[in-house]
Amino acid sequence: MAKYDVFRNPSGDGFLLDVQTDLSSDLNTRIVVPLLPKANSPMRAASSIRPLK
């Protein structure tokens, strides 16, 4: 399983960081974090992270 591998984003700018874990290995999907230059990002950085209820 690829973990912490970086791939070019096939559908846009930047890269994708693969953060797949053994906990999700049964899923037919990947968990990725988009890596974009700050100047190209349409979103602001989160000021805090809170779990949803």
C-alpha positions as a printed NumPy array, in Angstrom:
array([[  0.   ,   0.   ,   0.   ],
       [  1.341,   3.4  ,  -0.963],
       [  1.443,   5.715,   2.016],
       [  2.831,   9.241,   1.986],
       [  3.473,   9.005,  -1.741],
       [  3.041,  12.228,  -3.715],
       [  1.408,  12.243,  -7.149],
       [  0.789,  14.96 ,  -9.711],
       [ -2.874,  16.007,  -9.64 ],
       [ -4.295,  14.613, -12.916],
       [ -7.242,  17.022, -12.868],
       [ -5.57 ,  20.289, -11.948],
       [ -2.667,  22.112, -10.382],
       [ -0.531,  20.884,  -7.551],
       [ -0.02 ,  17.438,  -6.129],
       [ -1.884,  14.824,  -4.103],
       [ -0.459,  13.308,  -0.903],
       [ -1.651,   9.719,  -0.361],
       [ -2.49 ,   9.173,   3.331],
       [ -4.136,   5.758,   3.004],
       [ -4.002,   3.613,   6.157],
       [ -4.537,  -0.048,   6.934],
       [ -7.865,   0.938,   8.542],
       [ -9.255,   1.87 ,   5.125],
       [ -7.496,  -0.803,   3.061],
       [-10.792,  -2.673,   2.445],
       [-12.273,   0.366,   0.695],
       [-11.997,   0.734,  -3.062],
       [-10.815,   4.325,  -2.73 ],
       [ -7.824,   6.446,  -1.754],
       [ -7.547,   9.117,   0.904],
       [ -5.536,  12.068,  -0.377],
       [ -4.621,  15.559,   0.745],
       [ -4.38 ,  18.179,  -2.021],
       [ -1.106,  20.105,  -2.017],
       [ -1.478,  23.482,  -3.736],
       [  0.612,  26.613,  -3.856],
       [ -0.922,  29.109,  -1.437],
       [ -1.392,  31.645,  -4.247],
       [ -3.494,  29.125,  -6.271],
       [ -5.725,  27.998,  -3.416],
       [ -9.34 ,  29.21 ,  -3.543],
       [ -9.775,  28.372,   0.146],
       [ -8.498,  29.876,   3.361],
       [ -6.539,  27.789,   5.824],
       [ -8.616,  26.445,   8.716],
       [ -8.141,  28.355,  11.951],
       [ -9.059,  25.238,  13.95 ],
       [-10.151,  21.659,  13.356],
       [-13.19 ,  20.306,  15.193],
       [-14.973,  16.975,  14.752],
       [-18.53 ,  17.137,  13.429],
       [-21.343,  15.957,  15.688]])
